Amino acid sequence: MKCPGQDTQYWNEEAIFETECPECGHPMEFFKDDATRRCAHCHKKIVNPKMDFGCASYCKFAEQCLGTLPEEFVAKRDDLFKDRVAVEMKRYLGADFKRIGHAAKVANFAEKIGKKEKANLPVVLCAAYLYDIGAKQALEKYGSDTPEFIEKESPAVARALMEKMGAKQDLIDEILGIVGDHQRPAGHGRLNHQIVYDADQLAYMSACEQKAGVEDHEFAGKLDRIFLTAAGKELARQVLVQTT
């Protein structure tokens, strides 16, 4: 079965259109399902300006459906997938706005820390959105949503959501390696994990009032022992010390 968006029987008069080459300004004609075309004048490969690659960010049949994807898109494919994960997380949690808000806050902090640490942002953000996704199952099974039980239940839920979206296995494996370990991550090669840990800690700490009665310099020293990344420590001081 062909994707309806690419099946010619569903096309209308806008399925074939003209545009200008962004490199040289020469007229170009695109069909709706052309991922790219070469300009007849300058011979540059041009990405279809009207094509919606949204489904290709998560569909495992994207290349068979659309042909060879543009290099510019392939580089951003995982980045687009994180947006899909955010939507699925919200859909899964439904009316649990407290959990949705916490996940969004973790993702926000993780993005800020990840950018400074030059981390793999798609992995970091997907893991941040799914870090506590098993809380509902933890409450149902154990009557508790402590990190121990959330850590136990989250991987299965996260895997099911990502497999439903057609995520690549290596991406699933890396994200589950973070989601399935709420303990203090350490060691070499675990920067993405440390960033999500820091973001989660900061989200919880920013929502409580545990600093009361503690001097700034003493509290800042405690933060340096709690947080793992340099960017995480810096952001924690900004959020928890400088604004109190």
HELIX and SHEET records of a PDB file:
HELIX    1   1 PRO A    4  GLN A    6  5                                   3    
HELIX    2   2 THR A    8  TYR A   10  5                                   3    
HELIX    3   3 GLU A   13  ALA A   15  5                                   3    
HELIX    4   4 CYS A   55  SER A   57  5                                   3    
HELIX    5   5 ALA A   62  LEU A   66  1                                   5    
HELIX    6   6 GLU A   71  LEU A   93  1                                  23    
HELIX    7   7 PHE A   97  GLU A  117  1                                  21    
HELIX    8   8 LEU A  121  LEU A  130  1                                  10    
HELIX    9   9 ALA A  135  TYR A  142  1                                   8    
HELIX   10  10 PRO A  147  LYS A  164  1                                  18    
HELIX   11  11 GLN A  169  VAL A  179  1                                  11    
HELIX   12  12 LEU A  191  SER A  206  1                                  16    
HELIX   13  13 ASP A  216  ILE A  226  1                                  11    
HELIX   14  14 ALA A  230  LEU A  240  1                                  11    
SHEET    1   A 2 ILE A  16  GLU A  20  0                                        
SHEET    2   A 2 PRO A  27  PHE A  31 -1                                        
SHEET    1   B 2 THR A  36  ARG A  38  0                                        
SHEET    2   B 2 LYS A  45  VAL A  47 -1                                        
END                                                                             
